[in-house]
Amino acid sequence: MNQWGIDGFLCGDCHMDKMHEYYVEGMVPKKKLVKCDLCGKEVDPEDTNEPHRGLNLKGKICKECFEDQQKETQKKFNHCTVCGKKLGFFRYNPKSKWKIDGQLCRKCWDAENMRQ
């Protein structure tokens, strides 16, 4: 078959193996599974999500991992990384030399700035 991408002839056993590889009972095309980049679980391509740029991931991830990452990201952007207080309108980004991932409230930013 053209979909196999093989040039030339196959013996009977190889032909049967290829048929089994690409078809399931009833001559229905078999869906290829995709591996999740985070958990490594093989899932149906329809059950995967393309992560957005903020997650720093390449490839596809399963819905469970996507939801977990999304919750974690929302928590990181809506709460202070140091004390966990819910951030309001004013948010403070840490200086790069502090090596803190996330945003800070005013009190934690001032405290960290005094230490440096």
N, C-alpha and C positions, 0 to 999 in steps of 0.2 A: 504494500500500500504506500501511496505517496506520503502519508502523514508520518511514516516511520523514519523517513530520511535516510534510507539505505539504498546505495547504488549496487546493483548486482543481484545475484541469486542467493537464496537461502535453502538449506536442507530442510527436510520435513520437520525435524525436531526443533530447529531454530525458528521455523515459521510458526509452529504451534506455540512456542514460548512467547514470541512476539504477539501473537493473537491473544494469548492469555494476559500478557502485560497491558495491552490497550483495551481489552474488552472484558466485560463481566457477563454473566449469564443473560441471555436474551439479546445479545448484540448491542448493548447500551454502552456508550463510551464511558470509560472509567475516569473519575475525577482524580487529578493528581493532588496530593496533599502538600500543604505548605508548612514549613517549620517556623514556629514563633521565635523571634529573635531574643526574647527575654527568657521564657521558660523552656524553650526547646520542644514543646509539645507539637505534634503534627496535627493540623486542623484543616478543615475544608477552606478553600480560598474565599468562599463567601462569608465565612465567619472570622475574617481578619479585618483589621483596620490599618490604614496608613497613618503612622504617628506624625503629629505636627512638629514643626521645627523646634519648639521649646523643649521637647523630650530628648533631643540629641540622639535619635536612633535612626538607623538606616534599615530599610526593609519593612516587613509587615509583622504585626504582633496580633495575638489572639484578643478577643473581646474582653476577657477577664483581665489580662495584663493591661490593656488599654484603659479600662475603667479604673484599675488600681493606680496607674501612672497619672491619670487625669485627677483623681482625688488628691494624690500626693502633691501634684503641681499646684492645685488650687489651695491646698493648705499652706504650701511654701510661700505663695504670693499673698495670701490673706492673713497670715499670722506672723508675728515676730519670730525669727529663727532662734533667738537666744531664750526669751522668756515665754513664748507661746501666746502672748497677748494678741487679741484680734486687732488688726491694723485698720485705721480709719482712712481719712482722706490723705493725710500726710504720711509718707513712707520714706524711709531713709535707706539708701543703698550703702553697703559697707565698702570701705576702701579695699582695694585689691590686696594690699599687703596684710590685711587682717585674715585673709583666706576663710571668709565666711560665705556660705552659699545661701542666698535668700535675702530677704529684706528685714530691716530692724525698726523697732519703735524708737521714739526720740530718746527715752531714758537709756535704753541699751546702747544706742549709737553714741550718746554722750559718755557713758561709762567706758565703752571700748576706746573712744577717742582720748580719754584721760589716761588710760593705761599706756598708750603709745607715746 
